[in-house]
């Protein structure tokens, strides 16, 4: 998968209303794949973010077709790093490719490795992590390319990583936020002063039963919260009875065979699972907790939904109908930007605890950073993974709990409150990128 035209390197590029420090684009095998990386800022010595793979849209082969998306994701990564006191800027990469590349991990690894080679010549501080359609097995392949190991993270344990997706790092942060919100509601909204058992009998629905959603479902199930509905690209899977779904069985199926295996299991268990071909059927299921962990702008206000359908997500749903039909009281944003800002504000005005994406879905970032940091500092020395695991998990628990409580206490719009956390933390990081604690 050779680069077949000169790379395009643009500095201080205006995308929308914001300037981005660096945008790098590479074309592979005459357009079979085009990789774009956006670096938001270069304030610290390192830039970190995931690289995701997407199929070319049916209606265009314009290399800039995802430029606004990759820029928005890079900006969100900057917010995420600062929200958890990681001294690094945000960056993000999107690789658009033909199906022949999309379905071949070895070709994807070749594309990503070649692209990183170009990006690191323009910015030696970049670190690439896993993302959609880019699992740790692909990251492992890239890490073995000479000279690239210091520029990748999110590896399997056999390659010196933390196996972040398998261990559910992002889900740990999401569930930490959910439990804090339920405690808060039990104590401050319901007025019963309860902390322990605040989630007894609660129901959850999870959109996107993948690396984040499946592990979130399992962690909620282990705490006695009934998962009553999940969805993936094949449909929605709704509990037929009061007991909720058999989450461990669904998670095992996902681990063994992905979305297709979950779908096959659900079809075989029609006595306990109602299978709906439309994934959006999940958005009508009554629940206390909703975890959107699939895509951007799932819920929107009635006045903006047609524009969202046209520009962002043709499956977006009216948030006013969603709340009326489901009665949801906690929305935990496992995906980035699953609600429009106006939809977030509406939910908050209805008394719903909205847990902003980069405040709670930062567990994967923390794990990736801690993994890279330990390997980078060790050089040729040994990394004790058990110690790194413990540090990463402690970091996730402490920072997500503190930031979630701050969100719940805020009287201003929740997105603005999350931005205030970012601004405050930027002020706490000195010029060397060291936390001023």
Secondary structure, DSSP 8 states (H G I E B T S, - for coil): --B-S--EEEEEEEETTEEEEEEEEEEEGGGTEEEEEEE---SSS-EEEEEEEEE--TT---TTTTHHHHHHHHHHHHHHHHHTT-S-EEEEEEEEE-HHHHT-HHHHHHHHHHHHHHHHHH-TTEEEE-BTTB-HHHHHHHHTSTT-GGGB----GGGTS--HHHHTHHHHHHHHHHHHHHHHIIIIIS-S---TTTTTT-EEEEE--SHHHHHHHHHHHHTT-EEEEEEETTEEEEESSTT---HHHHHHHHHHHHHHHHHHHHHHTTTTEEEESSGGGGGGS--SEEEE-S-S--EE-TTTHHHHHHHT-TT-EEHHHHHHHH---EEE--STT-B-HHHHHHHHHTT-EEE-HHHHS-HHHHHHHHHHHHHHHHTTS---HHHHHHHHHHHHHHHHHHHHHHHHH-SS-HHHHHHHHHHHHHHHB-TTS-B--
